[in-house]
Amino acid sequence: MAALPSATLAQSTPPLLAANVILESNVLFRGETISADDPGVTVDLNLDHASGFFAGASISVAAGANKPRMIANTQYAGYALRRGDVSLE
């Protein structure tokens, strides 16, 4: 029974939330423009919880000579099982 409260305390750590905003004059992917030479903005949000759960999303929007449009997006979620220095995801 003593192990149960310590496990509960270990998981009571607040989640880590990170955000990133990137402004670009031309959005490139592998050296090729994906924004048709228009400027763009990318917003990333990431969540990492002490329990091992993680998730995130990213969206890129371009506007300029052409009308505003979404040019890329990514979403992910998973669980990391940590065993010492090894993590299985």
C-alpha positions as CSV (number, residue, x, y, z in Angstrom):
1,M,0.0,0.0,0.0
2,A,2.9,2.4,0.5
3,A,3.8,2.3,-3.2
4,L,0.4,3.5,-4.3
5,P,0.6,7.0,-2.7
6,S,4.1,7.6,-4.2
7,A,2.9,6.5,-7.6
8,T,0.0,9.0,-7.3
9,L,2.3,11.8,-6.3
10,A,4.6,11.0,-9.2
11,Q,1.7,11.5,-11.6
12,S,0.5,14.7,-10.0
13,T,3.2,16.7,-11.8
14,P,1.5,19.3,-14.0
15,P,1.7,18.8,-17.7
16,L,4.3,20.6,-19.7
17,L,2.7,22.8,-22.4
18,A,4.9,24.4,-25.1
19,A,4.1,26.7,-27.9
20,N,6.1,27.9,-30.8
21,V,5.3,30.6,-33.5
22,I,7.4,30.9,-36.7
23,L,7.1,33.8,-39.2
24,E,8.7,33.1,-42.6
25,S,9.1,35.1,-45.7
26,N,8.7,31.9,-47.8
27,V,7.7,28.5,-46.3
28,L,10.0,25.7,-47.6
29,F,9.8,21.9,-47.3
30,R,13.0,20.1,-48.4
31,G,14.2,23.1,-50.3
32,E,11.0,23.7,-52.3
33,T,8.5,26.4,-51.7
34,I,5.1,25.2,-50.4
35,S,3.7,28.7,-49.9
36,A,4.0,29.8,-53.6
37,D,6.6,32.4,-52.5
38,D,4.1,34.0,-50.1
39,P,5.0,34.7,-46.4
40,G,3.7,32.2,-43.9
41,V,3.2,31.6,-40.2
42,T,3.5,28.2,-38.4
43,V,2.0,27.6,-34.9
44,D,3.0,24.5,-32.9
45,L,1.5,23.3,-29.6
46,N,2.9,20.4,-27.6
47,L,1.8,18.7,-24.4
48,D,4.0,16.3,-22.4
49,H,2.6,14.8,-19.2
50,A,4.7,13.0,-16.5
51,S,2.4,10.0,-16.8
52,G,3.9,9.4,-20.3
53,F,1.1,10.8,-22.4
54,F,2.2,13.3,-25.1
55,A,0.4,15.1,-27.9
56,G,0.9,17.9,-30.3
57,A,-0.3,19.8,-33.4
58,S,1.2,22.1,-35.9
59,I,-0.5,24.3,-38.6
60,S,1.1,26.5,-41.3
61,V,-0.8,29.2,-43.1
62,A,0.4,31.3,-46.0
63,A,-1.0,34.6,-47.4
64,G,0.3,37.4,-49.6
65,A,-0.2,37.7,-53.4
66,N,-2.5,34.7,-53.1
67,K,-5.5,34.4,-50.7
68,P,-4.8,33.0,-47.2
69,R,-4.7,29.2,-47.1
70,M,-3.5,26.3,-45.0
71,I,-0.4,24.8,-46.5
72,A,0.6,22.1,-43.9
73,N,-0.7,20.5,-40.7
74,T,0.4,17.7,-38.4
75,Q,-1.2,16.1,-35.3
76,Y,0.2,13.4,-33.1
77,A,-0.5,11.6,-29.8
78,G,1.1,8.8,-27.9
79,Y,2.3,7.2,-24.7
80,A,5.9,6.8,-23.6
81,L,6.6,3.9,-21.4
82,R,9.9,4.7,-19.6
83,R,12.1,2.0,-18.1
84,G,15.3,3.6,-16.8
85,D,17.2,5.1,-19.8
86,V,14.9,3.4,-22.3
87,S,11.6,4.7,-23.6
88,L,9.1,2.8,-25.7
89,E,6.6,4.9,-27.5
